[in-house]
Amino acid sequence: MADPDLVQLLTPEGERAEHPDYAFAGDDDTIRSLYRDLVLTRRIDTEATALQRHGELGIWASLLGQEAAQIGSGRALRRQDHAFPTYREHGVAWTRGVDPLSLLSLFRGVDQGSWDPEATGFGLYTIVIGAQTLHATGYAMGLQRDGVVGTDDPDRDAAVIAYFGDGATSQGDVNEAFIWASVFNAPVVFFCQNNQWAISEPIDRQTRIPLYQRASGFGFPGVRVDGNDVLAVHAATQAALQRAREGSGPTLIEAFTYRMGAHTTTDDPTRYRLSADLEHWKLKDPVERVHAYLTRHVGAGEDFFSEIAEEADALAVRLREGTRAMADPSILSVFDQVYVEESAELAQQRDEHAAYLDSFEDATDGARR
């Protein structure tokens, strides 16, 4: 039975649908570009999982099945907007121009995140569950004080989006962020990817009501969108971001989707969920529904799909070769980029640790002599 509260603009069969409150503003060329992003993001995920299995990455958090939620929302952001991710927003990173090799270097353990959050508008990955929602709210309040909210200048007004999963909604940080954002009318969109599982904890152990309905208790609107429908996600996120930029405050978006893969490469989902559920959600695949639409209604031919497949293959080669070529970092690099301006105390700690490391080399040289 269809969910009457679910915003859907593209059915699993690839048919366009209408909604009284939301509409996709792009044309078929835009949908072609969205399809490309979906395919390439999935390939990044596939290759990263394979690299971890071959011992090239320490761990990987898969986004399989959540591509539409990430590409649809990421593509709704403007240049001046800022995203605060968890550790799974590889698709959003792609839309913000972050080189996927930078993501892989983090999971390989050779750096702590090598992209520039200021230049990309995409924050560093957050491991602490839900903490990024507070960071996002504080940043959004800063935008208010910088005078870049509600000016009616589309090139100036900015908003923030905070990503988190269904499990994070049980964290105190997330609820505190809701309170602060509501009271201060902060220009932030809370984007919950409800993939049904908080690792092995099902959603019915997390909440008694649909997650989007929680927003009303904090005093701002919530909406549930088909998280496997890239058009609906884009439309809902675009509307929520514009509302925030205009100074109308926060919105909670619940992207109702499904984690088709494991929580991370250390997880075995067959231990806690039924294979029948997975097969059911495969019929709602976010990539295949766009493929169906382009084939049936746009007339996209084999050349179009082959070109994107070849691009995905080339990207995969670059990721494999680039990952294996990553050099191990200097031990002392842990002291880099701790503060904007290096403190005297940090410099002293670095110098003392360097001297400690040098003492081993001196001892070895002495033994040789």
C-alpha positions as CSV (number, residue, x, y, z in Angstrom):
1,M,0.0,0.0,0.0
2,A,1.4,3.4,-1.0
3,D,2.4,5.8,1.8
4,P,0.2,8.9,1.3
5,D,2.8,11.1,3.1
6,L,5.6,9.9,0.9
7,V,6.8,12.4,-1.7
8,Q,7.5,10.5,-4.9
9,L,8.0,11.9,-8.4
10,L,9.5,8.9,-10.2
11,T,8.1,5.4,-9.5
12,P,10.2,2.3,-9.3
13,E,9.0,1.4,-12.8
14,G,10.4,4.7,-14.1
15,E,7.1,6.6,-14.5
16,R,6.8,10.3,-13.7
17,A,4.4,11.1,-10.9
18,E,2.9,14.4,-9.6
19,H,2.8,15.8,-6.1
20,P,0.7,18.8,-4.9
21,D,3.6,20.4,-3.1
22,Y,6.8,19.4,-4.9
23,A,7.9,19.3,-8.5
24,F,11.2,18.6,-10.2
25,A,12.4,21.7,-11.9
26,G,15.0,20.1,-14.2
27,D,14.6,18.8,-17.8
28,D,15.6,15.5,-19.3
29,D,19.2,16.6,-19.8
30,T,19.3,17.2,-16.1
31,I,18.0,13.7,-15.4
32,R,20.7,12.3,-17.7
33,S,23.3,14.1,-15.6
34,L,21.7,12.8,-12.4
35,Y,21.9,9.3,-13.9
36,R,25.6,9.7,-14.6
37,D,26.2,10.8,-11.0
38,L,24.2,7.8,-9.7
39,V,26.2,5.3,-11.8
40,L,29.6,6.8,-11.0
41,T,28.9,7.1,-7.3
42,R,27.8,3.4,-7.2
43,R,31.1,2.5,-9.0
44,I,33.1,4.4,-6.4
45,D,31.4,2.4,-3.7
46,T,31.9,-0.9,-5.5
47,E,35.6,-0.3,-6.1
48,A,36.2,0.9,-2.5
49,T,34.5,-2.2,-1.2
50,A,36.7,-4.4,-3.4
51,L,39.8,-2.5,-2.4
52,Q,39.0,-3.1,1.3
53,R,38.5,-6.8,0.6
54,H,42.0,-6.8,-1.0
55,G,43.5,-5.2,2.1
56,E,44.0,-1.8,0.5
57,L,41.6,0.0,2.8
58,G,41.2,-0.4,6.6
59,I,37.4,-0.3,6.4
60,W,34.7,1.1,4.1
61,A,31.1,2.4,4.8
62,S,29.0,1.4,1.8
63,L,26.2,3.6,0.4
64,L,24.7,0.9,-1.8
65,G,21.0,1.7,-2.3
66,Q,21.3,5.3,-1.0
67,E,22.7,6.9,-4.1
68,A,19.5,8.8,-5.0
69,A,19.2,10.3,-1.5
70,Q,22.8,11.6,-1.7
71,I,22.9,12.7,-5.3
72,G,19.5,14.3,-5.2
73,S,20.2,16.3,-2.1
74,G,23.8,17.1,-3.0
75,R,22.8,18.5,-6.4
76,A,20.2,20.8,-4.7
77,L,23.0,22.7,-2.9
78,R,24.3,26.0,-4.2
79,R,28.0,27.0,-4.3
80,Q,27.7,29.0,-1.0
81,D,25.9,26.3,0.9
82,H,27.7,23.9,3.3
83,A,27.2,20.2,4.0
84,F,28.1,18.4,7.2
85,P,28.4,14.6,6.5
86,T,28.7,11.5,8.5
87,Y,31.1,8.9,7.2
88,R,28.9,7.6,4.4
89,E,28.1,10.6,2.2
90,H,30.4,9.6,-0.7
91,G,27.7,10.7,-3.2
92,V,27.3,14.1,-1.7
93,A,31.1,14.5,-1.7
94,W,31.0,13.7,-5.5
95,T,28.5,16.4,-6.1
96,R,30.7,18.9,-4.2
97,G,33.7,18.2,-6.3
98,V,35.6,16.2,-3.8
99,D,38.0,13.8,-5.5
100,P,37.0,10.2,-4.4
101,L,40.6,9.4,-3.9
102,S,40.5,11.8,-1.0
103,L,37.8,9.7,0.5
104,L,39.7,6.5,0.0
105,S,42.9,8.0,1.5
106,L,40.9,8.6,4.7
107,F,39.7,5.0,4.9
108,R,43.2,3.8,4.0
109,G,44.5,5.7,7.0
110,V,47.1,7.9,5.3
111,D,45.4,11.1,6.2
112,Q,42.6,12.5,8.3
113,G,40.7,14.0,5.3
114,S,42.6,15.8,2.6
115,W,39.9,17.9,1.0
116,D,39.3,21.6,1.8
117,P,35.9,22.0,3.6
118,E,35.9,25.8,2.8
119,A,36.6,25.4,-0.9
120,T,34.2,22.4,-1.4
121,G,31.4,23.4,1.0
122,F,31.7,19.8,2.2
123,G,32.9,19.2,5.8
124,L,35.2,16.5,7.0
125,Y,33.7,13.1,7.8
126,T,32.3,12.6,11.3
127,I,32.6,9.3,13.1
128,V,30.9,10.4,16.3
129,I,27.2,9.6,15.7
130,G,25.1,12.7,15.4
131,A,27.8,15.2,16.5
132,Q,27.8,16.9,13.0
133,T,24.2,18.1,13.5
134,L,25.4,20.4,16.3
135,H,28.3,21.5,14.1
136,A,25.9,22.3,11.3
137,T,23.5,24.2,13.6
138,G,26.3,26.3,15.0
139,Y,27.6,27.0,11.5
140,A,24.1,28.0,10.3
141,M,23.8,30.4,13.3
142,G,27.1,31.9,12.2
143,L,25.6,32.5,8.7
144,Q,22.8,34.4,10.3
145,R,25.3,36.6,12.1
146,D,27.4,37.1,8.9
147,G,24.3,38.5,7.2
148,V,24.0,35.9,4.5
149,V,20.5,34.8,5.2
150,G,17.3,36.4,4.0
151,T,18.9,39.1,1.8
152,D,17.0,38.1,-1.3
153,D,20.4,37.8,-3.1
154,P,20.5,34.3,-4.6
155,D,24.3,34.5,-5.0
156,R,24.7,35.4,-1.3
157,D,22.1,33.8,0.8
158,A,23.4,30.5,2.2
159,A,22.1,27.4,4.0
160,V,23.5,24.3,5.7
161,I,22.6,20.7,5.4
162,A,23.4,18.1,8.0
163,Y,23.3,14.4,7.1
164,F,22.7,11.5,9.6
165,G,21.1,8.1,9.7
166,D,18.0,6.8,11.5
167,G,20.0,5.5,14.4
168,A,21.5,8.9,15.0
169,T,18.0,10.3,15.8
170,S,18.2,8.5,19.2
171,Q,21.3,10.5,20.1
172,G,21.1,13.5,22.4
173,D,23.3,15.6,20.1
174,V,20.7,15.4,17.3
175,N,17.8,16.4,19.5
176,E,19.8,19.2,21.0
177,A,20.6,20.4,17.5
178,F,16.8,20.4,16.7
179,I,16.2,22.5,19.8
180,W,18.8,25.1,19.0
181,A,18.0,25.3,15.3
182,S,14.3,25.8,16.1
183,V,14.7,28.4,18.8
184,F,17.2,30.4,16.7
185,N,15.5,29.8,13.4
186,A,18.8,28.6,12.0
187,P,19.1,28.1,8.2
188,V,19.7,24.3,8.4
189,V,18.2,21.3,6.7
190,F,18.4,18.1,8.7
191,F,18.6,15.3,6.2
192,C,18.0,11.9,7.7
193,Q,18.7,8.9,5.5
194,N,16.4,6.3,7.0
195,N,17.9,3.1,5.6
196,Q,15.9,1.0,8.1
197,W,18.9,-0.2,10.1
198,A,21.2,1.4,12.8
199,I,23.8,-1.3,12.2
200,S,21.8,-4.3,13.4
201,E,19.0,-2.3,15.2
202,P,15.8,-2.0,13.1
203,I,13.9,1.2,12.8
204,D,11.0,-0.1,14.9
205,R,13.4,-0.2,17.9
206,Q,14.2,3.5,17.3
207,T,10.9,5.2,17.1
208,R,7.1,4.8,17.5
209,I,6.2,7.3,14.9
210,P,7.7,8.1,11.4
211,L,10.9,10.1,11.9
212,Y,9.8,13.1,9.9
213,Q,6.9,13.7,12.3
214,R,9.3,14.4,15.2
215,A,10.0,17.8,13.6
216,S,6.6,19.2,14.7
217,G,7.5,18.6,18.3
218,F,10.4,20.9,17.9
219,G,8.5,23.6,16.0
220,F,9.6,23.2,12.4
221,P,8.3,21.2,9.4
222,G,9.2,17.7,8.4
223,V,8.7,15.8,5.2
224,R,9.1,12.2,4.2
225,V,10.5,11.6,0.7
226,D,11.1,8.5,-1.4
227,G,14.8,8.2,-0.8
228,N,15.3,6.0,-3.8
229,D,13.7,8.7,-6.1
230,V,16.4,11.1,-7.1
231,L,13.9,13.6,-8.5
232,A,11.8,13.7,-5.4
233,V,14.8,14.0,-3.2
234,H,16.1,16.9,-5.3
235,A,12.8,18.7,-5.3
236,A,12.2,18.4,-1.5
237,T,15.8,19.3,-0.6
238,Q,15.8,22.3,-3.0
239,A,12.6,23.6,-1.4
240,A,13.9,23.1,2.2
241,L,17.2,24.8,1.4
242,Q,15.5,27.8,-0.2
243,R,13.2,28.1,2.8
244,A,16.3,28.1,5.0
245,R,18.1,30.7,2.9
246,E,15.1,33.0,3.0
247,G,15.2,33.0,6.8
248,S,12.3,30.7,7.5
249,G,14.3,28.3,9.6
250,P,15.0,24.5,9.7
251,T,13.4,21.5,8.0
252,L,13.7,17.8,8.7
253,I,13.8,15.6,5.6
254,E,13.4,11.9,6.1
255,A,14.7,10.1,3.0
256,F,13.0,6.7,3.2
257,T,15.5,4.3,1.7
258,Y,17.2,1.0,2.4
259,R,20.8,0.0,3.0
260,M,21.3,-2.7,0.4
261,G,24.8,-3.5,1.5
262,A,26.5,-4.0,4.9
263,H,26.8,-1.2,7.5
264,T,30.5,-1.3,6.9
265,T,32.9,-4.0,5.6
266,T,33.2,-5.4,9.1
267,D,29.5,-6.1,9.2
268,D,27.5,-9.2,8.1
269,P,23.9,-8.2,7.5
270,T,22.7,-11.7,6.9
271,R,22.9,-12.3,10.6
272,Y,20.1,-9.9,11.4
273,R,17.9,-9.2,8.4
274,L,15.9,-11.3,5.9
275,S,17.1,-11.8,2.3
276,A,13.5,-11.4,1.2
277,D,13.6,-7.8,2.5
278,L,16.7,-7.1,0.4
279,E,15.1,-8.6,-2.7
280,H,12.0,-6.4,-2.1
281,W,14.1,-3.3,-2.0
282,K,16.1,-4.3,-5.1
283,L,12.9,-3.7,-7.1
284,K,13.1,-0.1,-5.9
285,D,16.7,0.4,-7.0
286,P,17.4,4.1,-7.4
287,V,19.7,3.7,-10.4
288,E,17.5,1.3,-12.3
289,R,14.3,3.5,-12.1
290,V,16.2,6.4,-13.7
291,H,17.5,4.0,-16.4
292,A,13.9,2.8,-17.0
293,Y,12.7,6.4,-17.4
294,L,15.5,7.4,-19.8
295,T,14.9,4.3,-21.9
296,R,11.2,4.4,-22.1
297,H,10.4,8.1,-22.2
298,V,13.5,10.0,-23.3
299,G,14.8,7.6,-25.9
300,A,18.3,7.3,-24.4
301,G,20.1,4.7,-26.5
302,E,22.8,2.2,-25.9
303,D,25.5,4.7,-26.8
304,F,24.5,7.0,-23.9
305,F,24.6,4.2,-21.4
306,S,27.8,2.7,-22.8
307,E,29.6,6.0,-22.6
308,I,28.7,6.3,-18.9
309,A,29.8,2.7,-18.3
310,E,33.2,3.4,-20.0
311,E,33.6,6.5,-17.8
312,A,32.8,4.4,-14.7
313,D,35.4,1.8,-15.8
314,A,38.1,4.5,-16.3
315,L,37.2,6.0,-12.8
316,A,37.6,2.5,-11.3
317,V,41.1,2.1,-12.8
318,R,42.1,5.5,-11.4
319,L,40.8,4.6,-8.0
320,R,42.6,1.3,-7.9
321,E,45.9,2.7,-9.2
322,G,45.7,5.9,-7.1
323,T,44.9,4.0,-3.9
324,R,47.8,1.6,-4.3
325,A,50.2,4.5,-5.0
326,M,49.3,6.4,-1.8
327,A,52.4,6.9,0.3
328,D,52.4,6.3,4.0
329,P,52.4,9.6,5.9
330,S,55.1,10.9,8.1
331,I,54.4,10.2,11.7
332,L,54.9,13.9,12.5
333,S,52.1,14.9,10.1
334,V,49.6,14.2,12.9
335,F,50.6,17.6,14.3
336,D,49.7,19.3,11.0
337,Q,46.5,21.3,10.6
338,V,45.4,20.9,14.2
339,Y,44.9,24.7,14.5
340,V,44.6,27.5,12.0
341,E,47.7,29.0,13.7
342,E,50.1,26.6,15.4
343,S,50.4,27.1,19.1
344,A,53.7,27.2,21.0
345,E,52.5,24.2,23.0
346,L,51.8,22.1,19.9
347,A,55.1,23.1,18.3
348,Q,56.9,21.9,21.5
349,Q,55.0,18.6,21.5
350,R,56.0,18.1,17.8
351,D,59.6,18.9,18.4
352,E,59.8,16.6,21.5
353,H,58.2,13.8,19.6
354,A,60.6,14.3,16.7
355,A,63.6,14.2,19.1
356,Y,62.1,11.0,20.5
357,L,62.0,9.4,17.1
358,D,65.5,10.6,16.3
359,S,66.8,8.9,19.4
360,F,66.1,5.5,17.9
361,E,68.1,6.4,14.8
362,D,71.0,7.6,17.0
363,A,70.9,4.3,18.9
364,T,71.0,2.4,15.6
365,D,73.9,4.4,14.3
366,G,75.8,3.9,17.5
367,A,75.4,0.2,17.3
368,R,76.7,0.2,13.8
369,R,79.7,2.2,14.8
